[in-house]
């Protein structure tokens, strides 16, 4: 933190001197002061002096920060249109490569194909707070309604550069607890994206007890801004509902009594870094740290939301999916009553139909690219987790009922199987799941034959408990 502050102060000092040279007392001063953003960007690309380059970068970013929404869109359009590849140079490099496939020709082709705006963004990054400003710039780009080919090309440039600048080697894992500075704790409250933190007292309940942990990744150029954080509950068993984790009256245990670490919330903090994955590294690093501190931990699981399920199910209902019996479709109409979770009979009917559909959603449904349709499932299954259990009404909050009809799932990180599970999904498109979850698929067939499913539900519950006991050995 102190080193980052010193470095930032040094950059600011160099930039201030550069601005004095660039914007005071010469003919260049008036030209630079009156120049528009496009001209300043061209000047930055042609600049050779370190101080003047940093001053130009700071001036450009300051002016960009003062733009309204329309001005920002014009700036993005200018980057798209005026700072792409040098087409004449690229054409020549292509011709040269066709006749000479040497390493030098490949390098020349690569350099010619790179859009000029990538180097422009690199130089803008030299300004004090340049990295933070560029992250905000991409955030505004992502919020744009423009989805043209040029938009995607510009976003690709940001993604390419951010992927390098926010490489895992630059990130620092830091524990977050009740003694963490308040200005960072305020951001944890604000950035929590899965289970809202109502205020300081609720945050204290998540951070202060001995059986709770929180970790965040930080970057040296964004020293006081968490990039992503994970909240962890230390328990004796695998929870089925978020109330088991967050309930104010829950039983607290000592950390060394825990056998299970539950990752119950992972929140990305910077919208401008969307698509730059940190969470997979975060979980793996946290698992290693927890194992060192608490050797009694045997199980590493999640209690995860299912944000795409309700949307998918709505499409199934509208299309009148042939795999669903008329009786099942009629049962699903109970979901249209917002009070259905409070009715024991309605909840039992919904559970009988909903759990097999959830298994289908996870195990057989795919995106056009052949990936699991649920974004959280893509993340954890892609990291090598196993789909362990589907929890009916695991979260009764309005948000969870709207997004997933209350469903939550447990993903199980068995360290010896992570690589094999990842390869199964990546190479064969296979979702590795527990026998309990797989058994739900057969209940789809039973539903089409008109069975009540009550005996199947009891058998499913027994199988889940047996599976989890076996997984904890």
N, C-alpha and C positions, 0 to 999 in steps of 0.2 A: 504493500500500500504506500509506504513512504517512498520507495524507489519509483513507483509509478507517478507519484506526485512530483518528485524531483524531475523526472523525465518530461512530464507535461509542462512544468514551469520552464525548463530549458527550451523546449520547442516554442513556447509562447514568446520567450525572450528573442530567439532567433527570428521568429516571424515578425515581431514588432520592429526589429532593426531592418528587416527586409522591406517592410511597408514604408518606413521612413525614407529608404533609398528609392523605392519604386514610385511613391506617391507624393514626394515633396521636392520642389526646387529644380525640376528639369523639364525639358520638352516632353520626355517620356511620361512625366507626371500627368500632364493634361490629357495625353492620349489614353493613358491607362484609366484615369478617373472617369473619362467620358465613354470609354469602351463598353459595348454591350457584353452580355455573358458569352456569346459565341466567340467574340474577339478575345476576351480574356482566356477562354479555354484554349484557343489557338496559341496565345502567348505562353500559356503554361506548358503546352506540349513542346514549344520551341525553346523554353527557358533552359539555361545551363547552370545558373547560379543557385546554390542551395537556399540561401536566404530569400532571394527574389522569388524562387519557385514556391517556397512555403507561404510567402506573402500573397502571391497570386492565388494559391489554393485557398487560403483563408478568406480572401476577398470574394472569390467565387462562391464559397459555401455560405458566407454571410449574406450575400445577395440572394442566394437560393432560399435561405431561411426566411427571407422577408417576402417571398413571392406568395401570392394568393393561389388558390387551387387551379385557376385557369393558367396563371403564369407557370406553375409547376408542370402542368401538362405540356405547355409549349416548350419548356426546358427539356422534358423527356423526348418530345418529338424532334427537337434539335439534335439531341444525342443520337437518336435513331437515324436521322437523315444525313447529318453532316459529319459524323464521327465513326462511320463504319469503316470497312477495309478500304485501302487504296486500290481501286479496281484495276487501274493500269498496271500497278506494280504486281498485283495478284495474277493478272493475265500473263505477264512476262515470266513470273515465277513458275506458273503451270507449264508454259512452253519450255522453259529451261529444264524442268524436271522430266518432261517427256523425252528429252534427248540425253539427259545426264542424271541418272538416278543415284548420284553420290550423296554422302551424308551432308555435304555443304548445300546441295540443291534441296534436300529435305528440310534443312534448317531454314533456308531462304523462303521456301514455300510456307512453312509454319509461321514465320514472322510476317509474311505478306498477308496471310489469311486472317491474322488477328485483327479485330476491329480496333481502330485508333482509340475508341472510348475506353478500352481496357487499360491502356497506358494512362489515359486521362484520369480514370478512377484511381489508379495506383498513385498518381501524383497528388490528387485531391486528398488521399489518405495521409499525406505527410503533414497536413495542417493540424494544429492543435485541435483535439476533439474531432479530427477528421473521420475516424472510424465510427464514432457514435453518430455523426451527421450522415454518413453514407448508409448506415443501418436504417436511420429514419427516412432517408431518401428512398430506399427500396420498400420500406413499409408503405410510403405514399404511392409508389409505383404499383404495388400489389393491390392497393385499394382502388386503383383506376379501373374504369369500365372498359378501357381499351384492351381487347384481346386479339389484336392483329398479329400478323407474322413478325412485324417490326417490334411490337411489344415483347413477344416471346424471345426475340433475339437480344434485346436489351436486358431482360431479366436473366437470360442465360449468362450474360457477361457478369452481372452481379453475383449470381450463384457460383460461377467458376472462381471468382476472386475470393468470395467469402469462404468457400470450401477450403482454400489455402490459408487465409488469414485466421480462420477459426479452427485450424487443425487441432486434433486432440493434444498434440505436443505443446501447444500454447496455453491449454486450459489448466486451471488450478481447482482442485476439489477442496471445498471448505465446509466444515460442519456449521450448521446454523442451530443455535440454541438460545435460551432465554437471556444469555449474556451478550449476544451479538448486538452491535450498535443499532440503535433504534431506527436510523434512516434506512438500514437494510431490512429490518423486520417489517417496516411499513411497506416495503416493496414486496415482501413475501405475502402480506395480506392482499395487496393490490393484484399481484400476478397469479394468485391461486386460481386455477382454471377448472378444477374438477369438483372440489367440495368447498364451497364458499366459506371464507373465514369472516364471521360477523363482526369481529373487533378484537381488541387486545386481550380480553379475558379468554376468548376462544383460542387465540393464538397461543396463549400461555399453556392451555390444556394440551396443545399439540406438541409443545416444545419442552416444557419444564419437567414432566414426569420422567422417572428413571427408565420406563419402558417405551420411550419415544425417541426417535432420531430424525434429523433432517439434514440433508446435504445439498450443496449447490455447486455448479461449475461457474467459475469467473474467468475473464480474459484480462490480460494486463492493460489493454487499451480501454477497457470498460470496467475499471477496478471496483466500482461501487454498484455495478449492475449485474445481478445474477442472470445467467443465460438460461439455465434450466435448473429446477430443484425437485427433489423427491422427498416425500414424507414416509416414514417407516414406523410401523408398530411392531413391538416385540411381544410375542404372545406364546401361549402354550399349545395352540391349535390353529387350524386354518379357518378364518372367519367366513361366514356365509352372507353377512349383511354389514353395511357400513356402520350401522348403529352399534354393532359389537366393538367397533374401533373408536368411534367418536362420541358415544354416549357419555354424558357428564358423570353418570353414576357407575360407570364400569369399574370392575375390579382392577386395581393396579398391581403390578408385580415388579420384583427386582429384575434388573436386566439379566443377571446370571441365571434366573429361573426359566428364561425363555428358550424354547426349542425352535421357534419359527419367526422369521423376519417377513413382515407383510408390507409390500410396497403398495400403498393405497392411494397415492396421488403423485403424478408426475406432470409438472407444469412447465411449458416453454414460456419464457418471459418476454422475448423480443420478437414482435411480429415481423420485423424486417429481416429476421434470420429464418423465416419459415422455409422448410425444406432442407436446412442445414442440420443434419442429425447429430445431437449430442446425447440423447437419452440412452442409446445403446451403450456408449462408453460409460455413462453415469452409473447405470445399474451394475455393470461389471466391476467398476471401481469400488462402488459401495459394498457389494458382496465381499470383495477381498478385504476391505477395511473392517467390516463387521466380523468376518471370520477370524481375523487376527485379534480383535478386541474381545469377542465372545465365542470361544471355541465350542460352547454348548449348542450353538445354532446348527440345526440339521436341515431345515427346510427353508427355502427362499421362494416365496409365492407373491402373487399380486391379488388385490381385490379391485377389479377394473370395471369401468363403465363400458357400455355397448352403444356408442353414440349413433350408429347408423341403423340400428335394428328396426325402430318404429317406422322410419322412412321406407325401408325395404318391405316391411310387412304391409304397409299401406298400398304399395304397388301390387303386391300379391293379391290383396283383397280386391282391388279395383279390376285387375285382369281376370278374376275368377279362376285362379290357378287350378288346373285339372288334378293336381296331386292332393287337393283338399276336398273332403266330402262336403256336402251341403250342410250337414250337421256341424262340421268344424267351422265353416264360414258363418253360420248363425251364432255359434259360440263367440266368435271374434267380435260380433256386434256389441258384446258386453263392454269392450274396450271404449266404446263411444260414450259411456256413462263415466264421468270423471270420478264418481264415488265407488267404482267397482272394487278397488282394493280393500275398502272397508266392509264389504259383504263377504262373509266366509264362504257362502255357496257360490257366489260369482267368481271369487278368487280361485276356488277349487276347480271350477269348470275351465276358467282361462288357463290355469296352470297345465291342465291335461292337454290342451291344444298347443299352448305357447312353447313349452319346452322342446317338443320334437321339431317345431319350426325353427327354434333357435339352433338346434343341432344342425339342421339343414343349412341355415344361414352361415354357420361357421365352417362346416365340413365340405359342403358341395358347391355353394354359390361362389362365383368368381367375377372379378372385373374383366373387361375386354382384354386386359393384359395378362389374365390368368392368375391374378393375385386374390387373396381373401378380400371380401368386400368391406369388411369393417376396418376402419383406420387403426384403432387400438390393437385389434387382432394382427394386422399386418406388422405392427411394430414389435409386439412381443413374440409372435410366432417367427418373425424374421430374425429375431435375436436368439432363437433356439429354445424358447419356452415350449411347454406342453400345455394344451388346453385341458385343464384338470376337472373343472366343475362349473355347471351353469346354475346360478342361484336365483330362484324365483323371488321377486319382490325384495331383492337385496338392497335396494335403495328406493325409498318411498318419497323422496323429495320431488317437488313439481318438475324440476329439470329432468330428473331421471325417468319419471313417468312419461314425460313428453318425448324424450329421445329413445327410450328403450323399454317402455312399459314396466319400468322398475327392475329390469334384469341387470345382474352383475355377474362377472365370471372370475374364476381363479385361474391364473396361468402359473404353472409350476416350473421353476428353474432348477432342474436337476443337473448339477454341474458336469457330471460324467456324460450326459446325453446332449448337451447344448449343441455341439458341432454336428452330430448326426441329425438332430431335429432340424437345424438350419439347412443342412444339405438336402434333406427330404423335401422341404418346401421349395428351396431354390432350384433344385434339379428336376424334381418330379411333380411339384405342385401339390404335395401331400401335406395335409395338416395332421400333425401328431397329436392325438387326443387320448384321454383315458378311456378304459372300457365303459365307464359309466356314461360318458358323453356319447360314445359311439352307439351304445344301446338305445339311445333316444331315437336314432334314425329309424329303427325298426318299428317304433311306435307310430310313425307316419303311416306305415302300411296297415297297422292295426286300426288306426283312425279311419282310413278309407273303407275298412271292412265293417265299421260301425261299432267297434268295441268300446266299452265304457272307459277302459284305461285305468281304473282304480287299482286293480291288482298290479298292473304294469308300473304305476307310480310308486306303489309300496316296494316292488322289487327294485326299481331304480334307486330309491332312497337307500335300501340295504346295500346295493352294489356300490353306490358312491361312498358310503361310510367304510365299506370294506376296502375300497381302492385307496382312500386317503390314509387308512391305518397302515396299509401295506407300503404306501409312499413315505411314511414317517419312520419306517424301520431303520 
